[in-house]
Amino acid sequence: MLTHLQIRDFAIIDAVEVELHDGLTVLTGETGAGKSILVDALQLAVGARAGTEAIRHDAARAEIAATFDLRAADPAVRGWLTEQSIEADDELVVRRVITREGKSRAYLNGQQVPIQGLREVGALLAEIHGQHEFQSLLKPAAQRRLLDAYAGSESLATALASLHRERLDRSSALTQLEDDARDRHDRLDLLRHMVGELDALSLQADELPALAAERTRLANTGRLAETARAALELLYEAENGSAQSQAARALGLLRQGATLDARLGDLLHGLDEAVAGLTEAGRSLTRYLDGLEADPTRQEQIEQRLAAIESLARKHRVAPSELPTKATELHAELARLDGVSQGLESLRAGVSAAVQAWQRCAAQLSAARQRAAQELGTAISARMQTLGMAGGRFEVALQPIAAEAALTTPAGLEEVEFLVSANAGQPPRPLARIASGGELSRLSLAVQVTLAGRATRSDAAEPARLRTCMVFDEVDSGVGGAVAEIVGRELAALGRGTQVLCVTHLPQVAALADRHLRISKLTDGRTTRTQVTPLAGATRIEEVARMLGGIDITATAREHAAEMLEAGSRLSPSALLGADTPAGGSARRSRGRAR
């Protein structure tokens, strides 16, 4: 429900704040006062396109803020907000800003959102009737939802959409597996060959560095031998000149000196270790030289092994060190393809089960639509007779969809289309092609009130769409007299189940409202602005009298206005909703003429 609307620097409005409530609220005033501007502002708040011409002439930007009470909102609103990570308890503040530079920004509870996102949630918050671009009644998807709401089969439609998604997911998985299976045999042969080569190679993770080191050593055996011999000569084998013999001689001298001076004894331990170390180094070099032999056979084996590794690496387009990882990947792919046969059978069975479940649900939904289509057409045709479209006819056409095509859509087995004949003798044609703005508004009203009446029945759940704020912009255009009173009763009846805002010029409609706002235009000769005034008591009588009598408001007009308001306040919900039959409409027309 819309609880608060704040408008700044929009069209001729400088600053307006309106508190709103449930039930039927009418907006009245002289032509050009700005009644429809409030509707235009609300349209922008829920996602309409915006241009710089909407900004007040002396302002840099226009701003509209609308506050919605979410306690009785369509559950889809909270679902959408949760998906977008927008926090909201019981209130949602929608803010729209349009600048002179042509930029338009939207915010939900202070969080900026794309305009498309605003349109998505706005469609769940408010339905605005009276402008073709905002007439959900013209959209095939909306017509289908209306029929499902009337049939009480919204849960079936939701289940069908869920089954459709499940079937698509399973079909996609099956298609992928079938694509794999088509090249399976050739791919399996290739995989087995490649895996066999890699398994035969059996490259270990740390083998490459060891092979490289061994190849280097075998290729440089001569140089290594020369180096080791030279070092051995210097350290151990040179007569009277090796490091070991010189160190041993120094050790002997110090031992003799230590007998004369104990301080020299402190050096003996370190020097003794040095002599031992040099001796061990000489022995190690001797053993190294004994084991250092050229091995052409081993060198050839290493070269062949490294060549095989590099060849497979080039073949698989990876670095040699990545061959073990590649082998693991190919083993996994081979195992997956080996299991394709079993997977195909399982997935085919799953797709078949999903299709059958979808078909069963679609058949149930189709039967419900078939039953409801005739009844809805009859009910709305009856209302058309009382809403200034005498002789008109409304039909709900169900066009079957080919079986294969039906499986590609979540909508069901048929397309739903509303057909209307506005005048007697004319064949029904698609609603979008023939209805004028006024006729379309009244047809929308007929649909909404018919659904409201349906929702009061024990065998039909309340459709979620009745939880929106509904706005009718001059829905009574082109009607008067008894028809105007019927329009007012229809709007008041609709207001029993949801919030209804209506821009009207008819006193018969205004007298039946729960609340009344007067829109007036004020000017000081230099600037013009719009003012919104809540009416009650004498001020409301005065406004209805103006609507009845024009410029000169007489005592008779005031008396008549007071009578209309008193009569409207006494109407019970059952009297308002009793308009579902032509007989009820006839009775109201008689009362309208008597008045």
Sequence and secondary structure as in RCSB ss.txt:
>XXXX:A:sequence
MLTHLQIRDFAIIDAVEVELHDGLTVLTGETGAGKSILVDALQLAVGARAGTEAIRHDAARAEIAATFDLRAADP
AVRGWLTEQSIEADDELVVRRVITREGKSRAYLNGQQVPIQGLREVGALLAEIHGQHEFQSLLKPAAQRRLLDAY
AGSESLATALASLHRERLDRSSALTQLEDDARDRHDRLDLLRHMVGELDALSLQADELPALAAERTRLANTGRLA
ETARAALELLYEAENGSAQSQAARALGLLRQGATLDARLGDLLHGLDEAVAGLTEAGRSLTRYLDGLEADPTRQE
QIEQRLAAIESLARKHRVAPSELPTKATELHAELARLDGVSQGLESLRAGVSAAVQAWQRCAAQLSAARQRAAQE
LGTAISARMQTLGMAGGRFEVALQPIAAEAALTTPAGLEEVEFLVSANAGQPPRPLARIASGGELSRLSLAVQVT
LAGRATRSDAAEPARLRTCMVFDEVDSGVGGAVAEIVGRELAALGRGTQVLCVTHLPQVAALADRHLRISKLTDG
RTTRTQVTPLAGATRIEEVARMLGGIDITATAREHAAEMLEAGSRLSPSALLGADTPAGGSARRSRGRAR
>XXXX:A:secstr
 EEEEEEEEETTEEEEEEE  SSEEEEE STTSSHHHHHHHHHHHTT    GGGB TT SEEEEEEEEE TTS H
HHHHHHHHTT   SSEEEEEEEEETTS EEEEETTEEE HHHHHHHHHHHEEEESSGGG GGGSHHHHHHHHHHH
HT HHHHHHHHHHHHHHHHHHHHHHHHHHHHHTHHHHHHHHHHHHHHHHHH   TTHHHHHHHHHHHHHTHHHHH
HHHHHHHIIIIISTTTSHHHHHHHHHHHHHHHHTT GGGGGGHHHHHHHHHHHHHHHHHHHHHHHH    HHHHH
HHHHHHHHHHHHHHHHTS GGGHHHHHHHHHHHHHHHHTHHHHHHHHHHHHHHHHHHHHHHHHHHHHHHHHHHHH
HHHHHHHHHHHTT TT EEEEEEEE  HHHHTT SS SEEEEEEEESSTT   EEHHHH  HHHHHHHHHHHHHH
HHHHHTSTTS   GGGGSEEEEESTTTT  HHHHHHHHHHHHHHTTTSEEEEE   HHHHTT SEEEEEEEEE S
S EEEEEEEE THHHHHHHHHHHH SS  HHHHHHHHHHHHHHHH  HHHHTTTTSHHHHHHHHHHHHH 
